[in-house]
Amino acid sequence: MESFWLYLTVGLLSGMLSAMFGIGAGVVMVPTLILVAGLPQKSAQGVALAVMAPIALVGAIRYKLNPENAMDMRMILWMAIGGFAGALIGSWLVNLPIIRWAVLRRAFAVLLLIAAVKMFFAPEKKTPARPPASADAGPSNIPPDGSRASL
């Protein structure tokens, strides 16, 4: 397979799975770039980090546009600030000479395994049912308190 098609396919699958399951694209990209494309661990991580931002941004916008998805923008802001700082610290740590790629690869595999086991055995959380829309519900711009003073 030509590199172009490999990279395009990995990007496509990573984007789809990231948006469908809310996973970081690196969960798909890093192992694929190491095992299929032959990249070293640190290079695969760097590539995955570089392409995750646009993938995540497009997915987040699509989720935000759906009125059924509640997204707290303050929470997103604080998590983004923490993530930015964490990325600076993590990328500095991983490039220290004492960090070997084999150890890093195994640590990543263990992290994926732990996450998979926890998700597999976690009880299913029930989402609250939305009340059905009825024809006599009136305008959809009625405030949550039911008042019609502004109509």
Secondary structure, DSSP 8 states (H G I E B T S, - for coil): --HHHHHHHHHHHHHHHHHHH---THHHHHHHHHHTS---HHHHHHHHHHHHHHHHHHHHHHHHHSTTS---HHHHHHHHHHHHHHHHHHHHHHTSTT--HHHHHHHHHHHHHHHHHHHHHS------------TTS--TT--TT---TT-
